[in-house]
Amino acid sequence: LKLGGLIGLVIAYALAGILTTLPNFYMAGKQIRVSILDMLKNLSNAFFCAGSMAAGIIILKTYIINPIGLSPVFNLIILSIFGAALYFFIAYIFKFEEIQLAKRLLKKEKINDVEK
């Protein structure tokens, strides 16, 4: 693994984002009186969908895309579309509240007695 150049930059930004998440949650939660556990609980559906999406993309890339030998641009397009579709499919199957809210917003229904 070469850590110079673009790969090193991407790894550094990813690590910095991961390492600063909990302190950022703590400071933001302190201002609005919400605990880190409550924040993590509220984000658990998104974490589940994102983890499932990542696993699906890795499996698709490893067992289907790589053996075919497509160009990197087609890999990016196919895996991006597949990842987004898988994320929303999982959220829809598990009936996460956010998907129901998005459907209502797209239909321009009233939400909390306020027309959106």
C-alpha positions as a printed Julia matrix, in Angstrom:
116×3 Matrix{Float64}:
   0.0     0.0     0.0
   1.51    3.26   -1.12
   0.63    6.1     1.27
   1.89    8.98   -0.85
  -0.09   11.15   -3.22
  -3.83   10.95   -3.61
  -4.27    7.66   -1.72
  -2.45    9.07    1.3
  -4.6    12.19    1.21
  -7.82   10.17    1.05
  -6.73    7.93    3.94
  -5.72   10.95    6.05
  -9.06   12.69    5.48
 -11.0     9.51    6.26
  -9.07    8.96    9.49
  -9.46   12.59   10.52
 -13.21   12.41    9.92
 -13.56    9.21   11.91
 -11.4    10.41   14.81
 -13.24   13.74   15.14
 -16.77   12.31   14.96
 -17.3    11.58   18.66
 -15.78   14.89   19.9
 -17.93   16.75   17.35
 -21.02   14.84   18.47
 -20.2    15.61   22.1
 -19.75   19.34   21.54
 -22.85   19.67   19.37
 -24.92   17.55   21.75
 -23.78   19.58   24.73
 -25.17   22.74   23.12
 -28.61   21.22   22.52
 -28.6    18.8    25.48
 -28.56   15.55   23.5
 -26.28   12.68   24.5
 -23.86   10.94   22.16
 -25.81    7.69   22.64
 -29.04    9.39   21.53
 -27.29   10.75   18.45
 -25.83    7.36   17.6
 -29.24    5.75   18.13
 -30.84    8.27   15.76
 -28.13    7.64   13.17
 -28.17    3.84   13.52
 -30.52    3.37   10.54
 -28.21    5.4     8.3
 -25.16    3.5     9.61
 -26.92    0.18    8.93
 -27.84    1.21    5.38
 -24.35    2.57    4.68
 -22.65   -0.56    6.02
 -24.95   -2.83    4.03
 -24.36   -0.72    0.93
 -20.58   -0.92    1.4
 -20.74   -4.7     1.82
 -22.92   -5.02   -1.29
 -20.55   -2.89   -3.35
 -17.52   -4.89   -2.2
 -19.25   -8.15   -3.07
 -20.41   -6.88   -6.47
 -16.99   -5.49   -7.32
 -15.08   -8.56   -6.17
 -17.21  -11.28   -7.71
 -18.81   -9.65  -10.75
 -17.19   -6.38  -11.83
 -13.48   -7.27  -11.43
 -13.71  -10.61  -13.32
 -15.38   -8.84  -16.26
 -12.58   -6.27  -16.43
 -14.53   -3.08  -17.11
 -12.83    0.3   -17.3
 -12.57    2.38  -14.09
 -15.17    4.87  -15.37
 -17.75    2.12  -15.95
 -16.85    0.6   -12.56
 -17.57    3.95  -10.9
 -20.88    4.42  -12.73
 -22.15    0.89  -12.12
 -21.07    0.74   -8.47
 -22.47    4.22   -7.71
 -25.87    3.41   -9.16
 -25.91    0.01   -7.47
 -24.86    1.5    -4.11
 -27.53    4.22   -4.16
 -30.23    1.75   -5.22
 -29.18   -0.74   -2.53
 -29.16    1.96    0.17
 -32.71    3.07   -0.64
 -33.91   -0.52   -1.12
 -32.69   -1.49    2.36
 -34.24    1.63    3.89
 -37.52    0.86    2.1
 -37.56   -2.83    3.09
 -36.96   -2.02    6.76
 -39.51    0.82    6.56
 -37.19    3.42    8.02
 -39.01    6.6     8.96
 -36.79    8.74    6.74
 -37.97    6.98    3.6
 -41.6     7.49    4.59
 -40.88   11.18    5.25
 -39.13   11.55    1.88
 -42.12    9.98    0.1
 -44.47   12.39    1.85
 -42.26   15.35    0.99
 -42.13   14.31   -2.66
 -45.93   14.07   -2.67
 -46.06   17.49   -0.93
 -48.22   16.17    1.9
 -48.62   18.06    5.15
 -45.96   17.27    7.71
 -46.6    18.26   11.32
 -49.51   20.43   10.16
 -47.21   22.54    7.98
 -47.52   22.54    4.2
 -44.12   21.83    2.63
